[in-house]
Amino acid sequence: MKTDLDVRTYNREAWNGEVGRNNPWTVPVSSEVIAAARRGDWSVVLTPTKPVPRAWFGDLKGKDVLGLASAGGQQCPVLAAAGARVTVFDNSPAQLAQDRKVAEREGLTLQYVEGDMRDLSAFADGSFDLIFHPCSNCFAEEIRPVWREAFRVLRPGGVLLSGICNPVRYLFDPAEEEKGVMRLKYTMPYSDFTSLTDEERRRYSDKNEPMCVGHSLEDQLGGQLDAGFVLTNLFEDKFEAKDLLSTFLSTFIATRALKPASRS
C-alpha cells in the first residue's frame, strides 16, 4: 500500500512523543550509573538485553566516539563518563535533549547533532575512532547509505558497533501474536509505511508510535561488508519473555566491524 508519510519526518515526531511517554529507550541513566562509569564500572547495550563485551571497545579514554542514532540519555553519557569524547547524532531533538539533560546534571561534555543517519555530511572524513549504533536503523528508509557514511567518517583502524533487527520480526500478524499465535502474514521487503493497509497502519499512526522498516540481512550484514568493513565479532539477543517470538529464536544481532588500517 502506498502512503504519503515520510519515514524520517514521521519517526522524528514519533520519537519526540515517546520521550513524553517515557518509552524505556528514552529514560536517562541515573547519577549512580554515571558515577560507576567514572570508576570504570560500566556497560551499554546495542540490542535489548545483552551488554556489549568491553573488549569490543578497547580503551575509550581520549577516543572520539560517535553515538549514531543513539540519543536518549543512556549509552552516550556512559561512554563520556568512561573517558571518551562523544558526539551524539540523532533524528529526534527530544531524544537529544535527554542526553543534554544528563550531561548538564553530571558535568559531562557532549556534542549534539540533529540529522538523518544516512547523511553524516556534518562530519569530515576520518573524524571518529569508534561508532556506537544501537538498534535504530529500522527507523530509516534505507540502510546501505548508513554503512557507507559510517565507513567514511571512521579513521583507519576504527570500529563500528551496531545493533540490527532480523527482519523476521516484522513478518508475523501482530493481532494473532497478541492471542498467542504466530502466523506469517507479510513478505520481504517489509515496511510499516508500505506493507500495511491503511487500517493496519493506524495501529501505530493513531498513537503516533514509531514505525519500522525490515531491512534484509543482505543489506544489514552484506551492506557493512560492501561498504568496506571487516566483520570481527557478533552475537544474538532477544526481547524479554513477554515477546512471543523471542520464545522461539533470537531476532537481534550485534556486530563489531573494523575499518581496515591504511596500507603503508
C-alpha positions in Angstrom: 0.0 0.0 0.0 1.3 3.5 -0.8 1.4 6.2 1.8 2.3 9.9 1.8 4.1 9.6 5.1 7.8 10.4 5.0 9.8 7.9 7.1 12.3 10.3 8.6 9.7 13.0 9.4 7.2 10.7 10.9 9.7 8.9 13.1 11.3 12.1 14.3 7.9 13.3 15.6 7.1 9.8 16.9 10.3 9.6 19.0 9.7 13.1 20.3 6.4 11.8 21.5 8.0 8.7 23.0 10.1 10.9 25.3 6.9 12.3 26.8 5.5 8.8 27.2 8.7 7.6 29.0 9.5 4.9 26.5 12.2 2.7 28.2 14.7 3.8 25.5 14.2 7.5 26.3 14.7 7.4 30.1 18.1 8.9 31.1 20.5 6.9 33.2 20.9 7.8 36.9 23.7 9.6 38.6 24.7 6.3 40.2 25.3 4.8 36.7 27.5 7.8 35.7 29.5 7.6 38.9 30.1 3.9 38.4 31.3 4.6 34.8 33.7 7.2 36.0 35.2 4.5 38.3 35.5 2.1 35.3 32.4 0.1 36.1 30.1 0.4 33.1 28.2 -1.5 30.4 25.9 -0.5 27.5 23.7 -2.4 25.1 23.3 -2.4 21.3 20.4 -4.8 21.5 17.6 -5.2 24.1 19.4 -7.0 26.9 22.9 -8.3 26.4 25.8 -5.9 27.4 28.3 -5.4 24.7 31.6 -7.1 25.6 34.1 -4.5 26.9 36.8 -6.0 24.6 34.8 -4.7 21.6 35.5 -1.1 22.6 39.2 -1.2 23.5 40.5 1.7 25.6 37.9 4.5 25.4 40.0 7.2 27.1 40.6 10.1 24.8 38.9 8.4 21.8 36.5 10.2 19.5 33.1 8.4 19.6 30.0 8.9 17.5 26.7 7.8 19.0 24.9 7.2 15.8 21.1 7.4 16.1 21.9 6.8 19.8 20.2 9.6 21.8 18.0 9.1 24.8 20.4 9.9 27.7 21.6 6.3 28.1 24.6 5.0 26.2 26.4 8.2 25.2 26.7 9.8 28.6 28.1 6.5 30.0 30.7 6.4 27.3 31.6 10.0 28.0 31.9 9.2 31.7 34.2 6.3 30.8 36.6 8.8 29.2 35.6 9.1 25.5 34.9 12.4 23.6 31.4 11.7 22.5 29.2 13.3 19.8 25.5 12.3 19.9 23.8 12.2 16.5 20.0 11.6 16.3 16.9 12.4 14.3 14.9 13.4 17.4 15.5 16.7 19.1 13.7 15.5 22.2 15.9 12.4 22.4 19.0 14.7 22.1 17.6 16.8 24.9 17.7 13.7 27.2 21.5 13.4 26.6 21.9 17.1 27.2 20.0 16.7 30.5 22.3 14.0 31.7 25.4 16.0 30.6 24.3 19.1 32.4 23.4 17.2 35.5 26.7 15.3 35.7 29.1 17.9 34.3 29.8 15.8 31.2 30.9 17.3 27.8 28.9 16.0 24.9 28.4 17.3 21.4 24.9 17.2 19.9 23.9 17.0 16.2 20.4 16.5 14.8 20.2 14.8 11.4 19.4 11.8 9.2 21.6 8.8 10.0 22.0 8.3 6.2 23.8 11.7 5.8 26.8 12.4 8.0 28.0 15.3 5.9 28.3 17.3 9.1 31.5 15.4 9.8 34.7 15.3 7.8 36.3 12.1 6.6 38.1 10.2 9.4 36.5 12.1 12.3 36.0 9.2 14.7 37.7 6.2 16.3 34.5 4.4 17.2 30.8 4.5 16.2 28.2 3.2 18.6 25.0 2.4 16.6 22.3 0.6 18.6 19.1 -1.0 17.1 17.8 2.1 15.4 18.3 1.7 11.6 14.9 0.0 11.5 13.6 3.6 11.7 15.4 4.6 8.5 14.1 4.0 5.0 17.5 2.8 3.7 20.4 1.2 5.4 23.3 0.9 3.0 23.9 4.7 3.0 24.3 4.4 6.8 27.1 1.9 6.4 28.9 3.9 3.7 28.7 7.1 5.7 29.9 5.3 8.9 32.9 3.9 6.9 33.8 7.4 5.6 33.7 9.2 9.0 35.8 6.5 10.8 39.5 6.7 10.9 41.5 3.7 9.5 41.5 1.1 12.2 38.2 2.5 13.6 35.4 0.3 14.8 31.7 0.2 14.1 29.5 -1.4 16.8 25.9 -2.0 15.5 22.7 -3.5 16.7 20.4 -4.8 13.9 17.0 -6.4 13.7 16.4 -9.7 11.9 13.5 -8.8 9.5 11.7 -11.9 10.5 10.4 -9.8 13.4 8.1 -7.9 11.1 6.6 -10.8 9.1 4.0 -12.1 11.6 0.5 -10.9 12.2 0.6 -8.8 15.4 -3.1 -9.2 16.0 -2.7 -13.0 16.1 0.5 -12.7 18.2 -1.5 -11.0 20.9 -3.6 -14.1 21.0 -0.5 -16.3 21.4 -0.5 -17.4 17.8 2.4 -16.9 15.4 1.1 -16.6 11.8 3.2 -15.5 8.9 1.4 -12.7 7.1 3.8 -10.3 5.4 6.7 -10.7 3.0 10.0 -9.1 2.3 10.8 -6.3 1.5 8.8 -5.1 4.5 7.9 -1.6 5.8 5.2 -0.4 8.2 4.9 2.5 5.8 4.2 0.5 2.6 3.4 -3.1 3.5 0.3 -2.5 5.7 -3.2 -1.5 4.8 -4.3 1.9 6.0 -6.3 0.2 8.7 -3.3 -1.8 9.9 -1.0 1.2 9.8 -3.4 3.1 12.1 -2.5 0.6 14.8 0.7 2.7 15.1 0.0 6.0 13.5 -3.2 6.8 15.5 -1.0 6.6 18.6 2.0 8.3 16.9 4.2 5.3 17.7 7.4 4.9 15.7 7.1 2.7 12.6 9.8 0.3 11.3 11.4 -0.9 8.1 12.5 -4.5 8.0 15.9 -4.3 6.3 17.2 -7.6 4.8 20.2 -9.3 6.3 21.8 -8.9 2.9 21.6 -5.1 3.4 22.4 -5.2 7.1 25.4 -7.6 7.1 26.3 -7.6 3.5 25.9 -3.8 3.4 28.6 -3.5 6.0 30.9 -5.7 4.0 30.2 -3.9 0.8 31.0 -0.6 2.4 34.5 -1.9 3.2 34.2 -3.1 6.7 35.5 -6.4 8.0 33.2 -8.2 10.5 35.2 -9.3 13.5 32.5 -10.4 16.0 28.8 -10.8 16.5 26.3 -12.1 19.0 22.5 -12.6 19.1 20.0 -11.3 21.5 16.2 -11.3 22.1 13.5 -9.4 23.9 12.2 -10.3 27.3 10.0 -13.4 27.7 6.8 -11.5 27.1 7.7 -11.2 23.4 6.2 -14.3 21.9 8.6 -14.6 19.0 11.6 -14.5 21.4 10.5 -17.8 22.9 11.4 -19.4 19.6 14.6 -17.6 18.5 16.8 -14.6 18.9 15.9 -11.8 16.5 18.5 -9.2 17.2 22.2 -9.2 16.2 25.1 -7.1 17.5 28.1 -6.7 15.2 31.6 -5.4 15.6 33.1 -4.3 12.3 36.6 -2.9 11.6 37.6 -0.3 9.0 40.9 -1.7 7.8 44.0 0.4 8.5 45.5 2.1 5.5 48.3 0.2 3.7 51.7 1.7 4.2 
